[in-house]
Amino acid sequence: MNKRNEHTTPRIRASVCMATYKGARYVGEQLESILTQLGTADELVIVDDASPDDTVKKITAFDDPRIRLIRADSNQGYVRSFQQAALASRGEFIFLADQDDVWIPGRLERMLSALQSTAVVASNFDVLGGGPRPAIPRLRAADGRRSIANLFGILIGYRAYYGCGMAFRRELLGAFAPAPSYLRESHDLWLAIIGNMAGSIAHLDDPTLLRRIHDENATPKGWRSLATIVAARVVLLRLMVEARRRLPSSRGSLSEAS
């Protein structure tokens, strides 16, 4: 690329990455809440995971140049879809967004502000329409720098890291994706592990989105069997080892953000 084109090519600030699957019922409301906060230098990258309903039709109806839609040939699961969206993104800051939530006004700028001095940011959420939240304590800003305690909390299950409330700097993309092949769920905990292992994660006290709780949420609402819980903890321990292995190449650039 010559210098003339280098100066005329627009720079992407924020990339919002979304995975959709059978989301026709709710995705329109979520897209509206996101697009109203995006500027002309931002983008919304959506990977549709071979939805059998009208999800793609609902997305293309927006006809917004900031939307980049990628259609998977076959169903690959939400972890791979989020990974594909992140790898296709071009922004300096990468946001994760679910298909069925609603962003609270000011979310984008609030999280961008936090990302000026940290590699990962995680916020709280409220439930759309009111109602009880999952039985897990809210994140506290004061705990953002307590990386060891946060990692322990991830293992035990009381740190409320949800991908829909998280964003990270592009410098971490190489550590985040591609995800380990054994990771079939909890891409959000993978990102939280990376942020805490890097010692560069911030918690926001206030909610930045309204989460829709319904029967088709990817995050389970009930208790799991003991065998499933133990297997999940083994995966988390493996992810911590993997994050430690991947992070050295990222630390030089992360030091500037911390």
N, C-alpha and C positions, 0 to 999 in steps of 0.2 A: 504493500500500500504506500503510495507516495504521500508527501507531507501535506499536499493540498487536500487530498481526501481525508487525511487524518484529522484535519481541523473542521471539515464539514460533516463528518459522521457524528450523529448525535450520541452523547454518552448516556447510558442507562443508569439511573440512580437506584431505584428499588425494583426488584423482581418479586412479584407475589406468585408463589407456586401452589397450585391446587390440583388435587386428584379427584376426579369425579367418577361415580358409578351409580347408576339408577338414581340420579339426583334430580330428576325433572321436577319433582314437587317443590323443592326448596331452593334450587341453585339460582334462580332469577333474583330472589330477594338478596341473597348473599352477594351476587355480582354487582348489584346496584350499590350496596353499602361499601364495597371495595372501590369501585370505579369513581365514586364521588370524591374519594380521598386521593386518588392517584393524579399525578401531574403528567404533563406531556413527555417528560423524561423517564417515566416509569412504564412497567409492563406487567401484564397478568398472563402467566404461562399455565395453561391447563392441559393436563393429560387425561383424556377420557379413557377409562379402562374397559373398552368394548361394551358400553352400556346398551342393554336391549330395549330401553325406553326412549323417551324424547329428550334426554339430557342434552345431546349435541344440538338438537333443534333449538332448545331454549338458549343455549350459549351463542349460537350463530345469529340468533335474532337480535342480539345487541349491536352487531355490525360496528364494533369499536376497534380502531386500528391498534389500540394498546393490548388487545387480546390476541394471544398466540395459542391456537388450539392444535394439540397433537393427539391423534386418534390411535390408540393401541390396536394392533391386529387381533389380539386375543387377550382374555382376562389374565392379568399378571399379579393382581393384588395391590393394595394401596401403598405398601412400603416401596415396591418397585416403581409405582407410578409417581410418587413424590420424588423419588430419586431421579427418574427420567426428567421430570419438570425442572428440578434443581440443576441438573447437568446441562439442560437446554437454555437455562436462564443466562442473561447477559449483565445483570445489575451488580452494582457494588455491594448492595445489601439484599439479602434473600429472606423473604417472609414465607412462612407456611400458612396455608388457609384451608379449612375444611369447606365442603360444598354446602353445608346446611346451617352455618352460623350466620351471625350478623355483626359486622364491625361497628363498634361505638365510634362516633365522630371524634377525631383527634388521635385515633390509635396510631396511624402511620407516623405522624410527626413525633409523637411521644416516644415511640420505639426507635425511630431514627436518631433521636437525641441521645438515647441511652447507648446506641451503637457507636457513637463517636468516641467512646472511651472504654468499650468492652467488646469482646468478640461475639458473645451470645446474649440475648435478652429474653426473659421469660416473664409473662404477665399473668395475672389472674383473670377470671371470667365470672360473669353472672349467668344465671339461667334465663333464657328467653321466656318471657311471660311470667317470671317469678318461679316459685317452687324451690324445693331443696336441691342443694348442690351435692355432688358425690361426697361421701364421708371421708374426706381427706383435708388436712389443714391448708389454708391459703398460703401462698408464697409470701414471704416477708422480705422487704428490701434489705433489712439488716442481716439476713442470712446469705446474701449474694456472694460475699467473700469467704464464706465458711465452706470451702470446697470439700474437705474431708467429711464434714457433717452432712453435706448435701449428697455425696456419693453413698454414704451409709443410709441416708434417707431413701435414696433410690432403691437400694437393695431391700430395705424393710418394706417400702411401699407407701411412705407418708410424705414424699415431696411431690407436689402437684405440678409436674411438668407435662403440659399438654401441647402437642405440636401446633394446634390452632392458635396458641398464644405465644409462639416463639418466632424469633428471627435471628439471623447471624450474618457476619461479615463474609465477603467472598473468599477471604484468605483461608477460611475453614472448609471450603467446598471439597478440597482434595482429601480431607480427613473424613468428611461426612459421606461422600459418595465416590465410587460405588460402595454400598453397604455390604457387610459380610454376608455371604450366601446363606448362612443359617439364621439371619434376622428375618423373621416372618411377620413380626408385629413390633409395636413400640419404637418406631423411628424417632419419636419425640424423646424417649429416654436415651437413645443412642446419641442424639444431639446434646442432651443435657450432660451426659457422661463426658463427651468431648469438651464441652465448655468448662466443666468443673475440673477435668484433668488438665486443661490448659491454664486453669486459674484465672479465667476471664469470662465471667458470667454475671449478669445483673438480674435482679428480681424487681419487678414493679408491684407495689402494693395495690394499686387500683386496677380494676378490670378494664380490659381494652376491647372486649367482645362479649356478645351474648350467645351462649352456647345452647343449641337446640337439643333437648334430650328426647329421644324417641327409640322405638324398638330396633331401628336399623343402624344405630351408632356403632362404629367400629370398636370403640372402647367398651368393654363389658361392664354392665351395671351391677351384676350380682357377684356373689362369692364364687371363687373357683375351687376345684378339688385340690387336695394337698399335693398330689402328684404333679398337677399343672403348675402350682405355685413353685414347687421345688425346681422343676425344669426351667421355669422362667428365670429363677435366681441364678441358675447355672449359666444361662445365656447372658445375663447381665454381668456376671463375673468375667466371662469370656470377652464381652464387649469392652470392659475396663482394660483388660490386657491389650486388646486390639487398639484401643484409643491411645494407650501409652506408646505402642509401636508406631502408630501413624503420625503422632503429633510433632516429633522433633523437627520435621521439615517445615512445619507451620509456625514454630515458635518465634523465629526472627521477625516475621511480619506482625505477629500477635503482640509482641512487646511494644510496638508503636501504638497499638489500640488500647493497651491497658494503662 
